[in-house]
Amino acid sequence: MSAGMVTAGSSVADVGCDHAHTCIWLVKHGGVPRAVAMDVRPGPLSHAEANIRLYGLGEKIETRLSDGLEALEAGETDTIIIAGMGGTLTVQILERGLDKAKAAKELILQPQSDLGLVRRFLREHGFIITEEKMCSELGKFYTSMKVVNGTDATLELSEVSDTDSDILQSVYDEYGEYLLKNKNEILHEVLLILKEKNERILNRISAEGSGDSAERKGFFEREKKLIRVALSFYDI
């Protein structure tokens, strides 16, 4: 899914390339003239090199041992892909190589967790998410983002009239402004699952009545509000 978001004709760096399948697909089918496959582990990089030779793409795909963006020069490629990692690691890679991330024409990100953390980091560092896609496979949900360097978008508060800007921003960070405004059906499915799960937890907390229940209940009450606001986009 993330590979399909790359702009045709772009040169690409794939961070954490594993066996270089993404780079190979992009060069063969995605209109990418040149790619740099990077991984922090020698083992996967060796497999990547073998796969690249197998497809006869050694002149178009270069491999580099790299911790995050360390081995990439600022502006060296048009596109940087960071996919298949947790959100915390994704943020760490972007933070350590912020000048390189900002020099790219686009970032393609597919964090496997903590999407709210990633979106918040992007917003606070002047990036704009121009497109998001979701898919589901074997009961798991995946989200890909196309990101460009720019300025923060203005919140359209009129869309959810009874919601203050802080809550709305939290909803956008957690669930994705692009997905909500486009009424993404897979996100809708996720929100309904989260709503049911949240209600079960709140009911259990109320039944337990333990000493720390007030703090826990406050956390899940806030989550309930965020989910309610997110679901309200599907009623507009």
C-alpha positions in Angstrom: 0.0 0.0 0.0 2.8 2.5 0.9 4.6 1.8 -2.4 1.6 2.8 -4.4 1.7 6.3 -2.9 5.1 7.1 -4.3 5.0 9.8 -7.0 6.0 8.2 -10.4 9.4 9.4 -11.6 10.8 10.0 -8.1 14.0 8.7 -6.7 13.4 6.7 -3.5 15.2 5.8 -0.3 13.6 3.0 1.7 14.5 3.0 5.4 14.4 -0.5 6.9 14.2 -2.1 3.5 14.4 -5.6 4.8 14.7 -7.7 1.6 14.3 -4.8 -0.8 10.9 -6.0 -2.1 9.5 -2.4 -2.1 12.4 -0.9 -4.0 12.3 -3.8 -6.5 8.6 -3.3 -7.1 8.9 0.5 -7.5 11.7 0.2 -10.0 9.9 -2.5 -12.0 6.3 -1.2 -11.8 6.2 2.2 -10.1 8.0 4.4 -12.5 11.0 4.9 -10.1 14.3 5.4 -11.9 16.6 4.9 -8.9 16.3 3.6 -5.4 18.5 3.3 -2.3 17.6 0.3 -0.1 18.8 0.9 3.5 18.8 -1.3 6.6 20.5 -1.2 10.0 21.0 -5.0 9.9 23.7 -6.6 7.7 21.6 -9.9 7.4 18.5 -8.4 5.7 20.7 -6.1 3.6 22.6 -9.2 2.3 19.2 -10.7 1.3 18.3 -7.4 -0.3 21.4 -7.5 -2.4 20.7 -11.0 -3.5 17.2 -10.1 -4.5 18.3 -7.1 -6.4 20.9 -9.2 -8.4 18.2 -11.8 -9.0 16.0 -9.2 -10.8 19.0 -7.6 -12.6 18.5 -4.2 -11.0 22.0 -3.6 -9.6 22.4 -0.5 -11.7 19.2 1.1 -10.4 19.0 0.0 -6.8 21.9 0.7 -4.3 22.1 -0.8 -0.9 23.5 0.9 2.2 24.0 -0.2 5.8 22.3 2.7 7.7 20.8 3.5 11.1 17.7 5.4 10.0 18.6 8.2 7.6 22.3 8.3 8.7 23.7 7.1 5.3 21.5 9.4 3.2 22.5 12.9 2.1 19.9 15.7 2.5 18.0 16.0 -0.8 19.7 12.9 -2.3 16.3 11.3 -3.1 12.9 12.8 -3.8 11.0 10.3 -1.6 11.8 8.7 1.7 9.8 5.6 2.8 9.6 4.5 6.4 7.3 1.6 6.6 6.7 -1.4 8.9 8.0 0.1 12.1 6.4 1.2 15.3 5.4 4.8 15.6 7.9 5.5 18.3 10.8 4.3 16.1 9.4 6.2 13.1 9.4 9.4 15.1 12.9 8.7 16.4 14.2 8.2 12.8 12.5 11.4 11.6 13.8 13.4 14.6 17.4 12.3 14.2 17.3 13.0 10.5 14.9 16.0 10.5 17.0 18.1 8.0 17.0 15.1 5.6 13.3 14.5 6.0 12.5 18.1 5.3 14.7 18.2 2.2 12.8 15.3 0.6 9.8 16.2 -1.7 7.7 13.6 0.1 7.7 11.1 2.9 5.7 7.9 2.7 5.1 6.5 6.2 3.4 3.4 7.4 3.7 3.2 11.2 2.5 0.0 12.7 1.5 1.6 16.0 1.1 4.9 17.8 -0.3 6.7 14.8 -1.3 9.6 17.0 2.3 10.1 18.1 3.5 10.2 14.5 0.8 12.6 13.3 1.4 14.9 16.2 5.2 14.9 15.5 4.6 15.7 11.9 2.2 18.6 12.7 4.5 20.1 15.3 7.5 20.0 12.9 5.7 21.7 10.0 4.8 18.7 7.9 1.4 18.2 6.2 -0.3 14.9 5.5 -1.7 15.2 2.0 -3.1 11.7 1.7 -3.9 8.8 3.9 -5.0 5.3 3.1 -6.2 2.4 5.2 -6.5 -1.3 4.5 -7.3 -4.4 6.5 -5.7 -7.8 6.2 -6.4 -10.9 8.3 -8.0 -8.8 11.0 -5.2 -6.2 11.2 -5.5 -2.6 10.1 -2.7 -0.7 8.2 -2.4 3.1 7.6 -0.1 4.8 5.0 0.5 8.5 4.9 1.9 10.8 2.2 3.6 13.7 3.8 5.2 17.0 2.5 7.1 19.7 4.3 4.9 22.8 4.7 2.8 24.7 7.2 0.0 23.6 9.5 -3.4 23.4 7.9 -6.2 25.5 9.4 -8.7 23.6 11.5 -12.2 23.7 10.0 -14.0 23.9 13.3 -17.4 24.5 11.7 -17.4 20.8 10.7 -18.0 19.7 14.3 -19.8 22.7 15.8 -19.9 21.6 19.4 -16.2 20.7 19.6 -13.4 22.9 20.9 -10.2 23.3 18.9 -8.0 21.3 21.4 -10.3 18.3 21.3 -10.7 18.5 17.5 -6.9 18.6 17.1 -6.5 15.6 19.4 -9.1 13.7 17.2 -7.2 14.7 14.0 -3.9 13.5 15.6 -5.3 10.3 16.8 -7.5 9.2 13.9 -6.3 11.3 10.9 -7.9 14.5 9.5 -7.7 13.3 5.9 -9.4 10.0 6.8 -12.1 11.6 8.8 -12.9 14.3 6.2 -13.1 11.7 3.5 -15.2 9.4 5.7 -12.9 6.5 5.3 -15.0 3.3 5.7 -12.2 1.2 7.2 -11.6 3.9 9.8 -15.3 3.9 10.5 -15.1 0.2 11.2 -12.1 0.7 13.5 -13.9 3.5 15.4 -16.9 1.3 16.0 -14.6 -1.5 17.4 -12.9 1.1 19.7 -16.2 2.4 20.9 -17.4 -1.0 22.0 -14.0 -1.8 23.6 -14.0 1.5 25.4 -17.5 1.0 26.8 -16.6 -2.5 28.1 -13.6 -1.0 29.9 -15.5 1.8 31.4 -18.2 -0.6 32.6 -15.5 -2.9 34.2 -13.8 0.1 35.9 -17.2 1.2 37.4 -17.8 -2.4 38.6 -14.4 -2.8 40.2 -14.4 0.5 42.1 -10.6 0.2 42.9 -8.5 3.0 44.3 -7.0 4.1 41.0 -10.3 3.8 39.2 -10.9 7.6 39.1 -7.7 8.2 37.1 -8.3 5.3 34.8 -11.9 6.3 34.3 -10.8 9.8 33.4 -8.5 8.5 30.7 -11.1 6.3 29.1 -13.8 9.0 29.4 -11.6 11.2 27.3 -11.0 8.4 24.8 -14.8 8.0 24.7 -15.2 11.7 23.8 -12.5 11.5 21.1 -14.2 8.5 19.5 -17.6 10.2 19.7 -16.3 13.3 17.9 -14.5 11.1 15.3 -17.7 9.2 14.6 -19.6 12.5 14.2 -17.8 13.1 10.9 -19.7 10.2 9.5 -23.0 11.9 10.3 -22.1 15.1 8.5 
